[in-house]
Amino acid sequence: MERQIVVFTQLQRWFHMHCIHFFVFLTITGLPLLSPSFSGLAYVFGLPVSWLTDAGSAREILASGMQVSRVVHRVMGVLFSITAIPFALVMLTKIRSWQIWPEKWGVKAILEGFRELYVCYLNFDKANFGKYNMGQKQLAWFLIVATLVMMVSGYVLIFRSSFPDAVGAIAKSAHAIFFILIMITMMFHIYLSTHPINRHGLKAMFRTGTMEEKYVKEKHLLWYQKMEKPDKLVGKGR
């Protein structure tokens, strides 16, 4: 049996899968709060409430739906924080070994990273990647920053009465801007992560957590060369 290399730990896979759940709930409840263009979602949320209250007009149902959206959005935000903060603390203990750090620094390394992306995704040829390519690393760093902004601005908005009006206004703008940026980024992420080129990574994230050693050596040579600890390799009976 060919040896397998651990790509994602059980904790990483668990967190990633639950992030999908949070992303869905935060998105569908956040859109009505972002723009009246999505008030249809709020109306749908308000319908079940109207069955239990005296709300009968479309305006009353919409108002109830907005309130439901706001409450669920905040609850999901708090639950996400409860999930994300312990995960972040665990990951910070291994910050020096994060694979999202650049293999090399400098303008030349950045240009080389773009070239490798071109070779892989447009020429469909062999590229010289680490565990993650440059695009994946940029995505990871963006999501770290965006998540921090969304969490901080979200809590400021929840406790808005405790802050000056100017701070609340900045938090509202930051929350909306990064919400849109995350939405756009996720569209690209979902498309590329489900692309046939990345099927091994998709399988590792959602099923096995591992990749074949031969595949890693061929497609992620820079990462394979950095491996020094034998316990990173698992196989039959190990």
N, C-alpha and C positions, 0 to 999 in steps of 0.2 A: 504493500500500500504506500502510495506516495505521501511523503511528509506534508503536513499542512502548517501554514504560518498563521498565527493569530493576527488578524487585521483589526478587529474591533472587539473590545472586551464586552462581557455581558452587561456591565453598567452602561457603557457607551451605547450599545444597541437598545437597551431599555429606555434610556433618556431620549434617544433619537426618535423612537417609535411614539413615545408619549408627547414629544414636541409636535408631532403631526396632529395628534388629537387637540392639543392646545391651540395650534395654528388655525385649525378649522373653526373651533368655537370662537376664538378671538377675532377671526376675520368676519364671520357672518354676524357677530354682534357688534363689531367695530364699524362696519360699513354704514349702517344707518346713522351712527353717531358722527361719522365723517362728513356725510353729504346727504341732503334731502333726495338726491337721485336714487338712493337705495332705501327710501322709506317703505317700499313694498315689502322688504324683509321685516321691518318693524311691524307692519300691519299683520303679517303672518304670525309674528310672535304675540301680537295683541289679541288675536282671535280666541285662543284658549282662555285668556284672562276674561274676555268679554262674556264667556259662558258662565263665569262664576261671579260676575259683577253686574252692575246696572248699565255698563257701557254699551250703547246701542248704535250711536252714530259712528261714521267712518273716522271722524276727528277724535272721538273718545277712544276708539279701538287703536288708532295710530298712537295716541298719547300713552296708552297702556303698553303698547309694543315697544315704544322708545324707553320706557321705564324698565321693562323686562330686559331689553338689550343692555341698558346701562348696568343693571344689577348683575346679570350673567357675565358681562364683560369684566366687571371688577372682580367677581368671584374667581373667574378663570385666571385673571392676572395674578391674584393672590396665590392660587394653587400652583400656577407656573413658578412663582417665586419660591414657594416651598420645595418644589422639585429642583429648580435650577441652582439655587444657592448651595445646597449640599453637594450637588454634582460638580459645581465650579470649584468648591473647596478641595474636593478629592483630586480633581484634575490639576489644580495649582500645585499640589505636592510633587507633580511630575513635570513641572513647567520646562525644565531644562531639556527634557527628552521629547517635547512636543514636535511632531513632524510637520507642523504648519510654519515652523521657522524656515527661512530661505536656506537652501543648500549653500548658496553663495550670495554675497552682498555686492551692490554696485549697479551702475547703469548697464554695463555689459551683461551682467547676470539677468537683469530684467528683460533685455532684448533677446537673450538666449531663451528665456522662459516663454516669450511670445512665439519664438520660432518653433519651439518644441510643441506648443499648442497647435500651430499651423500644420506641422508635420503629422500630428496624431489625428486631429479632427477634420482636416481638409484633404490632406494627402493620404490619410489612412495608412500611414507608414509607422515604423517603429520609432518611438521617441525615448529620450533619456530622462525618465522621471524619477522622483523620490517616491515616497508613499503617496503623496498628493502632487498634482501638477500645479503650476502657478495660478491658474484660474481657481482651483479648489482652495488653495491657500488664501487667496484674496477674499473668496467667499467666506471662509472661516473667520478671518479677521474682521470683515465687515459685519458679520452676524454677531460677533462678540461685542463690538462697539454699538451696533444697532439695538441689541438686547438690553445693554446697560442704559442706553438713552430711553428706550421704551419703558423700562422698569422705573427709572428715576422720575421721568416725566409723568408716568401713570400714577405713581404715588403722590406726586405733587398735586395732580388733578383731583385725586380722591380726597385729599386733605387741603383743598384749595383755599378754604377759609382761613387757614393758618399761615398763608403766605401772602406777600404783597401782590396786588393786581398785576404788576409788570411781570413778576415771576410766573404767575399763573398763565399769562398770555404767551410767554416764551415756551412754557411747558406744553401748552395746547398746540402751538405751531410745530414744535419739535416732534411731538407725538404723531401728529398728522403727516408730517413730511417723511419721517422714518417708517411709518406704516405703509405709505405708498412705495417707498424704496424697497422695503422688505417684500411687498407683494410682487413687484417687478422682478426682483432677484429670485424669488421662489419659483416664478414661471420658468426662468432659465435653468434653475437648479433641477426642477422636476423633469424638464425635457432632457437635459444632459445626463442626469443620473439614471434615466430609463433608456437611454440610447444603447443600442447593442454593443458599442465599444466598451461600455461600463457595466456589462451584465455580471461580470465576476464580482465587482464591488457591490452591486445591488444584492446579489445572492449572499455575500458575506454580511451585509448589514441586516438583512431581514430573515436570513435562514441559518447559516452555519457559523458566521463570525470569523471564518478562516478562508484562506486561498491556498491553492497548490503551490508548493515551493518552486516548481519549474516555471509557473506563470509569473510569480513574483520576481524571480530572477530575470525573466525575459522582459517584463513590462515595467518593473519598478526597481531597476538595477541599483540606482543610487541608494535606495532604502535598504535593499538586500545587503549591499556592501557595508552598511553601517551596523548591521546586526552582529553582535558579539556574544550575547548571552544565549546559551543553548536552550534555556527554558522558554525562549520565544518560539521554539519549534516544537510542534506537537504532532504525534503520529499514533499509529495503532498501539494501544496499550499504554499510552502516556497521557 
